[in-house]
Structures are given as structure tokens and as C-alpha cells.
Amino acid sequence: MSFNGVVPAESCLSKIPPLQNPVFIADLHLAADKPATKEAFFKFLKNDAARFSELVILGDLFEFWAGDDHAPAYADILEALKAFFLNGHRIYVMHGNRDFLLGKGFTAATGAQLIADPIPVQVGFDHILLSHGDMWCTLDPEYQQFRATLRSPDVQRQILGEKLEHRIALAGGLRNQSAYDNQEKSKEVMDVVVNDVARSVRQYRTKIIIHGHTHRPAHHTHVNEDSRFDRWVLPDWDFENGRSRGGYLSFENGYIHFGHLD
């Protein structure tokens, strides 16, 4: 898998068909040094996710992805996704702040399709807006500028023109910076701003938002000016060192609810 000139920012679908029976996950941060979390993901694909028509991953599937030529480091994960796809499931993947360089090589290896952030979708009678969520963390302007830079096609083209080892070093630096921010910045600064979410609600004429990124799983009902909407925040995953944190969101019998892993 090598860079083919089409950057990730230019590879995303802005519209997808209605979802029939989806399951949503985010923030798994899969990596070689997180074997228990990887195993939980493999088990999820074989058991829980097998009941659903579509798997929708709303960002940060990987701890970091330095470009599609970095794929050999995740060969077992890509094989598991491809097997899931070949068993008749559709897979949609949104870029996160850790894996924003997922590109055409990733989709070719897995059968997945990359989707824009945000993206409106139809599920049954519900019109829903999906996002990774970090676009609404606007109390952190430094992060927003950083995010905009890394999502720029020109910047991505420049990054992907570097040697793989340089990109891995860059990803490691971003990983360390994120860990530092998590320690130094308040939870309020790193959370979404409801007024900004509400603007997207009005723009896309939806009443339901699903996102990840904040690692604060919950169901919120907001009343903002003339808008009333439900916001579902996906759980992050961590099964290392005896922990058992993770889960998914599904639509079943017309209702949205959190699911726990088997």
C-alpha cells in the first residue's frame, strides 16, 4: 500500500445509503502494544457485530496510522475487517484525530468506505448526524487550528510525501502531545460545546447526534434556543491490565441503546 496521490481528506463519501441495521463504535485506539483490546475487537466482530448489517466506526479505530504503507503493522486487524466485510456486512469508517491518514489503501485492504465528518444518515425514520466529535471542541482554539491543518489536503500531501519512518515519528509526537493535553487541559475544555453542536443540528435539520472522541459515554437531551435534540456519546475501549471498558451503540426495534461486550 503506497500513497497514490489521492489524499485521505479527498477520499471520503459525503453521502451514503440509508442504514438498515447499524452498530456504532469509536475510539478503540488499536495498537500492537494493546493486545487485550485487539482481542476484544476480534471477539466483537465475530459475536456482537455479526448481528448487524453495517459497522460504523466514528474515528480513532487505531492508536495512530502513519499512512497506508503503515498497514503491515496492523495486518491482523485489516484481515479481521476484510473477513467481516466478506461475510456480507458494510463497513463505514470516519477519520479520527489519531488515524486521519487512513486512505484508499486501507479501504482496498478491508472493503470499508471512508465517510466525511460530519455526515448525515438515515436510519429507519430517523435523520441522524454522525461525527467523530472533535470539531465541536471549540473551547480549545489551539487544537482546532491543529485539526484544520492536519485535515488540509495540501498538508496531507506533504506529510505523505515523507518517508514512513518520519511519519511514524510524527505520529508518536502527536500521541505524546495528546497524552500531555489529557493531563493538562480541563475536561470542560476537551469536551464539546453544546451551542456548536446545536448549530450543526439546525444546519442538518436533525434531532439525533452520535459522536465519539471525548471518552465520556452518555446520552444527553439538550434544549438549546429553539432546538431540542439527543446526543449520544460513544464509549472508548480499553481492555489492558484487567480493565474492561468499551461498548457500542445500536438501533434495535426502533430504539437507540448502548450495548455491552460479551
PyMOL commands that set and color helices and strands:
alter all, ss='L'
color gray80, all
select helices_A, chain A and resi 8-10+35-46+49-51+68-86+104-110+134-136+141-150+153-160+164-184+194-204+240-242
alter helices_A, ss='H'
color red, helices_A
select strands_A, chain A and resi 22-25+54-58+90-94+113-115+119-123+126-131+208-211+218-224+227-233+248-252+255-259
alter strands_A, ss='S'
color yellow, strands_A
deselect
rebuild
show_as cartoon
